[in-house]
């Protein structure tokens, strides 16, 4: 298994990336009421800076809170506060903290239109931690917030919402909790989750990011992770034996490449093709220049006695053309070497970072599988020599 997994960073980044999916799952009525065309703004850093030293907390405080400003279709401003409790340990001060944060938001921004959410991805908290209540000498104060406890949300509900990436993230957390200390069960649940995700018809870009999130969150020992990767390969490349790759599978592979390297394979291909066209143009120009020089030489031979001065000028032109030819040949060789190196690097990155085999890579770079395998073997030999 991985030595350490930063669950806090994983979930915080995930909610930031898929904030609309979070709201759609956590509060469908609010999602419908928000004017998404006006965008939204994350303000948690302002809250973190303002709270430093103001409220004493026991132990170290992880900055896993999100504060987001949105606008409703009515035109009103609304604040959404999200607290992530990743590896939950019972803390009787938690409800009080939630109430204090709400009070701070109201005081700082002068708005009481605030909805709050507590997301528990680990052990479920006691019910007493899901609301704040204080009574003293006949005066009472109660504060309720929406709690999303992954372990307590029904699996059927989450699987039914498989078009929502946040629902799938919560299902992943639920499976992690269920399989704690049982790697074999975790492999089974991770494979089950992947099938559910595939049926959800999630847009490609979202799906690729969700797949990477699940890979990191639902960690497995290396032998079981390799077994999971084989299952993933079989699930998405089921037609490989017949060398028939569906358009959807091809687009998913392209999405993996773009997510890993920040550029679409087609862009790389277009760049290489453009460079090749330039080389062809240069070669054609050089050939024309050589032909012109040869014609000039023949003419000079016929009129050698009469125009000695022109012969000297033509000789200079011939030498220049030869130099250009040599430079063009050198440029052609250099460009071919760069293309080969870039292709080898692309194949190496797809193999090492995107975990693709020679058959998958061959589909993307439009080469024979044997050629790709030979390049990969050469890379391994070079690394072994080093």
C-alpha positions, 0 to 999 in steps of 0.5 A, a space after each residue: 500500500 502507499 506509505 501515506 495518503 493525503 485524504 484531506 488534500 484529495 477531497 479538498 481539491 476534488 470538491 473545489 474541482 467539482 463544486 457544482 456536483 457537490 451541491 447537486 448531491 448535497 442539496 438539490 433544491 439549492 443547486 436549482 436555485 443558484 444562478 450558475 451563470 454568475 459563477 462562484 468564488 472560494 473565500 476559505 483563505 480569507 476565513 483562515 487568515 481572519 480566524 488565526 489566533 481568534 479561536 483556540 482549538 485542541 490539537 492541530 487544526 487541519 484547514 479542510 474547510 471550504 467557503 463559497 460565495 454564490 448568487 441565487 436566481 433571485 439575485 440574493 447572495 448566498 454563502 456555502 460553508 463546507 467542513 471536511 472531516 476525513 479521518 473522524 475521531 469523536 470531538 465533542 467540540 465539533 458542533 460548537 466549531 460549526 456554530 462559531 464558523 457560521 457566526 464568523 461568516 455572518 459577522 464578516 460578510 453581513 449576511 445570514 443567508 448561509 448553508 453549512 455542510 459537514 462531510 464525514 468520510 471516515 468513521 461515522 460520528 455520534 448523532 450528538 455531533 450532528 447539531 449544536 444545542 446549548 441551554 442555560 437558565 431558560 435560554 437555549 440555542 440550537 444550530 443544525 447543519 446538513 451532515 453527509 456521513 459516507 458510512 451511513 449513506 445508502 449504497 443504492 442511493 449512491 449507485 443510482 447517482 452514478 452520473 454525479 462525480 461527487 456521489 461516486 467519490 462518497 461511494 469510494 470513501 464508503 468502500 474504503 471504510 467498509 474494507 479497512 484492514 481487508 485488501 481482498 474486499 477492497 479490490 472487490 469493492 474498487 472493481 465494483 465501483 469502476 463498473 458503476 462509474 462506467 455505467 454513469 455516462 460521466 463526461 470524459 474529462 470528469 471521468 478521467 479526473 474521477 478515475 485518478 481520484 479513485 486510484 489514489 483514494 482506494 489504495 491497494 497493495 501492489 499485487 492487488 493494484 496490478 490485478 485491478 489495473 488488469 480488470 480496468 484494462 479488460 473493462 475498457 479495452 474488451 475488443 482488443 483481441 480483434 484490434 477493434 477499438 471503439 471511439 469511446 475507448 479511444 477518446 478515454 485513452 486520449 483523455 488519459 494522455 491529456 490529463 497526464 501530459 497537458 496536451 492532446 495526442 492529436 496536437 503532438 501529431 499535428 506538430 510533427 506533421 507540420 514539421 515534416 511538411 516544412 522539411 519537404 518544402 526545404 528539400 524541394 527548394 534545395 533540389 530546385 536550386 541544385 537543378 538551377 546550378 547544373 543548368 548554369 554550369 552547362 551554359 557556362 561550359 558552352 560559353 566558357 571562352 566568352 563569359 569568364 566573369 559569369 562563370 566565376 559568379 555561377 561558381 560562387 552560386 554553386 558553392 552557396 547552393 551546395 552549402 544550403 544543401 548540406 545545411 538542409 540535409 543536416 536539418 532533415 537529419 536533426 528533425 528526424 532525430 528529434 521526431 524519433 526522440 519525441 515519439 520515444 518519449 511519448 511512448 515512454 510516458 504513456 507506458 510509465 505514467 498512464 500505465 498503458 501497454 504496447 497495444 494501447 499505445 499503438 492505437 494512440 500513436 498510430 503505429 504497429 504494436 511490434 514497433 511500439 514494443 521494440 521502442 519500449 524494449 530499447 528504452 529499457 535496455 538504455 536504462 539498464 546500461 545507464 
